[in-house]
């Protein structure tokens, strides 16, 4: 064998032989069907020929040979054997050093290694195992023993590789499902918020204002991930889509409601909860929406025994911030709004309210820059500083709302039909 390494193959016998007990069937779809591949690293061609002859009749085993120890690691990376038969005494690099190199290389670190050596001393065997070999055979062994050890170690290695592949495939599948679910979830929330902003822009605008406060309070109140609370805030009035327009108009105008109308409004959180439960992973969002009007002492809706800290934290904070936004809308300063809310006994989580008030005062700028733009200059992402109204004073989009592509299209449509007051005012 003049080549440093080669594939030494002989035509396999066509005679049938019994399968070994540990030979496996074809693996499941998507899992690699590995062949047993033996790499012999030995500088003696006579040993290579002897091993080749022992394996020649085994149709399930491929045999590779490397005569130069300096090339063994690169060749092992190339042929990717399921087992390495390693001689100990070799020129250039000895077998123990090679074994350590195999174990240190990521591509060969898990491949089983059987030392094939003429040395029988216990100390030598112990040193070989310490270096990382899996087995030790004094050469040349009986053919049946050699085959049994090759198959045992190779099958164990192949099984491990296939388990790793199956686990990775499962992880990839779960990651793909999570990504799909995230996209579906985000798309569903976006669609619902777009619809709500079209149907009830005033209520939606108030929700956007509350959402900004939630983002602001995330760090000082140690809220962690706030996407569920933010989603609950902007979707809190989803149940309004089932309420008659006349009842909503009476609410906006501050007119007295009949008992039936009040009952309808009280059902908004429960209706919103039911609608949101149709979307996977929005269970927590739905629960926050359900308890958004629940008072600290347990009064309010829903009419159940839940009170105090049993009310979801997100719902308690949303109650505080929503009532603050309503008082702001009526013209109250923050200081006045805070005093009014402090006077409402047993309505709010007092500790949470004081912490929220303190953080908002510290973190919110005393004034915000506002600039004027024409409708044609408006683009998605802009935040309205004042209501966008038609020429006859109807609110199309409330202050605080973030312009989306759909809302921008709506404003342009109103401009064509009834006109839109310009300039528009946006936050700089």
C-alpha positions in Angstrom: 0.0 0.0 0.0 2.0 2.9 -1.3 -0.7 5.5 -0.7 -0.9 7.2 2.7 -4.6 6.4 3.0 -7.0 4.5 0.8 -10.3 2.7 0.5 -9.3 -1.0 0.6 -12.4 -2.8 -0.6 -13.0 -6.3 -1.8 -16.1 -7.6 -3.5 -18.4 -8.7 -0.7 -19.6 -12.2 -0.6 -23.1 -12.8 -1.9 -23.7 -15.6 0.6 -26.3 -14.9 3.1 -25.3 -14.5 6.7 -27.4 -14.2 9.9 -27.9 -10.6 11.1 -26.4 -9.7 14.4 -28.8 -9.0 17.2 -27.9 -5.4 17.5 -28.2 -4.6 13.7 -31.0 -2.1 13.3 -33.6 -1.6 10.6 -33.9 1.5 8.4 -34.2 4.6 10.6 -37.3 6.9 10.6 -37.7 9.3 7.7 -35.4 12.3 8.0 -32.8 10.5 10.1 -29.5 9.6 8.4 -29.1 5.9 7.7 -25.4 5.6 8.6 -23.2 2.8 7.3 -20.5 1.3 9.6 -17.2 2.8 8.5 -14.0 1.5 10.0 -10.8 3.7 9.8 -7.6 1.8 10.5 -4.6 4.0 11.3 -1.5 1.8 11.3 1.9 2.2 9.5 2.1 -1.6 8.8 0.5 -2.6 5.5 0.4 -6.2 6.5 -1.9 -5.3 9.4 -4.1 -3.3 7.1 -4.4 -6.3 4.7 -5.2 -8.6 7.6 -8.0 -6.3 8.9 -9.3 -5.8 5.3 -9.6 -9.6 4.8 -11.5 -10.0 8.1 -14.0 -7.4 7.0 -14.2 -8.2 3.3 -17.2 -10.5 3.6 -19.2 -8.0 5.7 -21.6 -6.2 3.3 -22.6 -3.6 6.0 -19.0 -2.5 6.8 -16.8 -0.1 4.8 -13.1 -0.1 5.4 -10.7 2.9 5.2 -7.0 2.9 5.8 -4.5 5.6 6.7 -0.8 4.7 7.0 0.6 8.1 8.0 -0.2 9.3 11.5 0.4 12.9 10.4 -2.5 12.7 8.0 -4.8 10.6 10.3 -6.8 13.5 11.8 -7.5 15.2 8.5 -8.5 11.9 6.9 -10.8 11.1 9.8 -12.6 14.4 9.3 -12.9 13.6 5.6 -14.3 10.0 5.8 -16.3 10.5 9.0 -15.8 6.9 10.3 -18.1 5.3 12.9 -15.0 3.7 14.5 -11.2 4.2 14.5 -8.8 1.3 14.9 -5.7 3.0 16.2 -2.2 1.6 16.4 -0.1 2.9 19.3 3.5 2.7 18.0 3.8 4.9 14.9 6.4 7.2 13.4 5.9 11.0 13.6 2.9 10.9 15.9 2.3 8.1 18.4 -1.2 6.6 18.9 -1.9 8.1 22.3 -1.1 11.6 21.0 -3.4 11.0 18.0 -6.1 9.8 20.4 -5.9 13.0 22.3 -6.1 15.0 19.0 -9.2 13.1 18.0 -10.9 13.9 21.3 -9.9 17.6 21.1 -11.4 18.0 17.7 -15.2 18.7 17.5 -15.5 16.6 14.3 -14.0 13.5 15.8 -14.4 13.9 19.5 -17.3 11.4 19.8 -16.1 8.8 17.4 -15.3 5.5 19.2 -11.6 4.5 19.2 -10.3 1.0 19.6 -6.6 0.7 20.2 -5.1 -2.1 18.1 -1.7 -2.8 19.6 0.9 -5.6 20.2 1.5 -4.2 23.7 -0.2 -6.1 26.5 1.0 -4.3 29.6 -1.7 -3.1 32.0 0.0 0.3 32.4 -0.1 0.8 28.6 -3.8 -0.1 28.5 -4.6 2.2 31.4 -2.8 5.1 29.7 -4.7 4.4 26.5 -8.1 4.5 28.3 -7.0 7.7 30.1 -6.2 9.3 26.7 -9.8 8.6 25.6 -10.0 5.3 23.9 -13.1 3.2 24.2 -11.6 -0.2 23.9 -8.3 -2.1 23.6 -7.5 -5.1 21.5 -4.1 -6.9 21.3 -3.5 -7.5 17.6 -4.4 -9.4 15.8 -7.6 -10.7 17.5 -9.9 -13.4 16.4 -12.1 -12.4 13.5 -15.4 -12.9 15.3 -14.2 -10.8 18.3 -13.0 -8.0 16.1 -16.4 -7.9 14.2 -18.3 -8.0 17.5 -16.4 -5.1 18.9 -16.6 -3.1 15.7 -20.3 -3.5 15.5 -20.9 -2.9 19.2 -19.1 0.5 19.3 -20.3 1.6 15.8 -23.9 0.8 16.5 -23.7 2.7 19.8 -22.1 5.7 18.0 -24.7 5.6 15.1 -27.6 5.4 17.6 -26.2 8.5 19.4 -25.9 10.4 16.1 -29.4 9.5 15.1 -30.8 10.5 18.5 -29.0 13.8 18.2 -30.5 14.3 14.7 -33.9 13.4 16.0 -33.6 15.8 18.9 -32.4 18.6 16.6 -35.2 17.9 14.1 -37.7 18.1 17.0 -36.1 21.4 18.2 -36.2 22.8 14.6 -39.8 21.8 14.3 -40.8 23.3 17.6 -38.9 26.5 16.7 -40.7 26.7 13.3 -44.0 26.1 15.1 -43.2 28.9 17.6 -42.2 31.3 14.8 -45.4 30.5 13.0 -47.4 31.0 16.1 -45.7 34.3 16.9 -46.4 35.6 13.4 -50.0 34.4 13.6 -50.4 35.9 17.1 -48.9 39.2 16.1 -50.9 39.3 12.9 -54.1 38.6 14.9 -53.4 41.3 17.4 -52.5 43.8 14.7 -55.7 43.0 12.8 -57.9 43.4 15.9 -56.3 46.7 16.8 -56.7 48.0 13.3 -60.4 47.1 13.3 -60.9 48.7 16.8 -59.1 51.9 15.7 -61.5 52.1 12.7 -64.7 51.4 14.6 -64.0 53.2 17.9 -61.1 55.6 17.3 -61.7 57.6 20.5 -61.6 54.6 22.8 -58.7 53.2 20.9 -56.8 56.4 21.2 -57.2 56.3 25.0 -55.9 52.8 25.0 -52.8 54.0 23.0 -52.2 56.6 25.7 -52.4 54.0 28.5 -50.1 51.7 26.5 -47.4 54.4 26.4 -47.6 54.7 30.1 -47.2 50.9 30.5 -44.1 51.0 28.4 -42.8 53.9 30.5 -43.5 52.1 33.7 -42.0 48.7 32.7 -38.6 49.3 34.2 -39.3 51.3 37.4 -42.2 48.9 38.3 -40.2 45.9 37.3 -43.0 44.6 35.1 -40.7 42.5 32.9 -42.1 41.5 29.5 -45.1 43.7 29.0 -46.4 42.5 25.6 -49.4 40.8 27.3 -50.3 43.9 29.2 -49.8 46.1 26.2 -52.0 43.8 24.1 -54.7 43.8 26.8 -54.7 47.6 27.0 -55.2 48.2 23.2 -57.7 45.4 23.0 -59.5 46.2 26.3 -62.5 47.7 24.5 -62.9 44.9 21.9 -66.3 44.1 23.3 -67.5 47.5 22.1 -68.0 46.0 18.6 -71.2 44.2 20.0 -72.7 47.4 21.6 -75.3 49.5 19.8 -73.9 52.7 18.4 -76.6 54.8 20.2 -75.5 53.4 23.6 -71.9 54.2 22.8 -72.8 57.8 21.8 -74.7 58.3 25.0 -71.6 57.1 26.9 -69.4 59.6 25.0 -71.9 62.4 25.7 -72.2 61.6 29.4 -75.9 61.0 29.1 -77.7 58.7 31.6 -78.0 55.1 30.6 -80.9 52.8 31.1 -80.4 49.7 33.3 -80.3 47.6 30.1 -77.7 49.8 28.5 -75.6 49.8 31.6 -75.8 46.0 31.7 -74.6 45.9 28.1 -71.6 48.1 28.9 -70.8 46.0 32.0 -70.5 43.0 29.7 -67.8 44.5 27.5 -64.9 42.9 29.5 -66.5 39.5 29.4 -67.3 39.7 25.7 -63.7 40.8 25.0 -62.4 37.9 27.1 -64.4 35.4 25.1 -63.3 36.8 21.8 -59.6 36.8 22.8 -59.8 33.2 24.0 -60.3 32.1 20.4 -56.6 33.1 19.8 -53.9 30.8 21.1 -51.5 32.2 23.8 -53.8 35.1 24.7 -55.2 33.5 27.9 -53.4 36.0 30.1 -54.4 38.9 27.9 -58.0 37.7 28.1 -57.8 37.5 31.9 -56.5 41.1 32.2 -59.2 42.3 29.9 -61.9 40.5 32.0 -60.8 42.2 35.3 -59.9 45.7 33.9 -62.9 47.3 35.7 -62.5 45.3 38.9 -62.0 47.4 42.1 -59.5 46.6 44.8 -62.3 45.7 47.3 -63.9 43.3 44.9 -66.7 45.5 43.7 -67.2 46.2 40.0 -67.3 43.7 37.2 -67.1 40.8 36.9 -69.3 40.2 39.9 -67.3 37.5 41.6 -65.3 36.9 44.8 -61.9 38.0 43.3 -60.5 41.0 45.2 -57.1 42.6 46.2 -54.0 40.9 45.1 -56.0 38.1 43.5 -56.9 40.5 40.8 -54.3 40.1 38.0 -51.5 42.6 38.4 -51.9 43.8 34.8 -55.6 44.4 35.4 -54.9 46.4 38.6 -52.4 48.6 36.7 -54.7 49.0 33.7 -57.5 50.2 36.0 -55.2 52.9 37.5 -53.8 54.1 34.1 -57.2 54.0 32.3 -58.9 56.1 35.0 -56.0 58.5 34.9 -56.4 58.8 31.1 -60.1 59.5 31.5 -59.5 62.3 34.0 -56.8 63.7 31.7 -59.3 63.7 28.8 -61.7 65.7 30.9 -59.0 68.4 31.3 -57.5 67.4 34.7 -53.9 68.0 35.4 -52.0 65.0 36.7 -51.8 66.6 40.1 -55.6 67.0 40.2 -56.2 63.6 38.8 -53.9 62.0 41.4 -55.8 63.7 44.2 -59.2 62.6 42.8 -58.0 59.0 42.5 -56.4 59.0 46.0 -59.8 59.9 47.4 -61.5 56.9 45.9 -61.2 54.5 48.8 -60.8 50.7 48.0 -60.9 51.3 44.2 -57.2 50.9 43.5 -54.1 49.0 44.6 -52.8 51.9 46.7 -49.2 50.7 46.7 -49.1 50.1 43.0 -50.9 53.5 42.3 -48.4 55.5 44.3 -45.5 53.8 42.7 -47.0 54.4 39.2 -47.7 58.1 40.0 -44.2 58.6 41.3 -42.6 57.0 38.3 -44.8 58.8 35.7 -44.0 62.2 37.2 -40.2 61.4 37.2 -40.1 59.9 33.8 -42.5 62.0 31.7 -41.1 65.2 30.1 -42.9 68.4 31.3 -43.6 69.3 27.7 -43.4 67.6 24.3 -42.4 69.1 21.0 -45.3 69.2 18.5 -45.0 70.0 14.8 -47.5 70.7 12.1 -47.8 68.5 9.0 -50.1 68.3 6.0 -52.0 65.2 5.4 -49.8 64.3 2.5 -46.7 64.5 4.9 -48.3 62.1 7.4 -46.8 58.6 7.4 -47.1 55.4 9.4 -45.4 55.7 12.8 -46.3 59.3 13.4 -48.2 59.9 16.7 -51.0 62.4 16.7 -50.6 65.2 19.3 -54.2 66.4 18.7 -57.3 64.8 17.3 -57.6 64.4 13.5 -61.1 65.8 12.6 -63.3 66.2 9.6 -64.3 69.7 8.4 -67.5 69.3 10.4 -65.6 68.5 13.7 -66.1 64.7 13.7 -63.1 62.9 15.3 -61.5 60.5 12.9 -58.4 59.7 14.9 -57.8 60.8 18.5 -54.7 62.4 20.0 -52.1 59.8 21.1 -52.8 57.3 18.4 -50.0 55.9 16.3 -50.7 56.3 12.6 -50.9 52.9 10.8 -51.1 52.3 7.1 -54.8 51.5 7.4 -55.5 54.6 9.5 -53.6 56.8 7.0 -55.8 55.3 4.2 -58.9 56.1 6.2 -57.8 59.8 6.7 -57.1 60.1 3.0 -60.6 58.7 2.2 -62.2 61.2 4.6 -60.2 64.0 3.0 -61.7 63.1 -0.4 -65.3 62.9 0.9 -65.8 65.4 3.6 -62.4 67.1 4.1 -59.9 66.8 7.0 -58.8 69.8 9.0 -55.2 70.8 8.3 -52.6 71.1 9.5 -52.4 68.0 11.6 -50.3 68.0 14.8 -47.9 65.2 15.5 -45.3 64.6 18.2 -41.9 65.5 17.1 
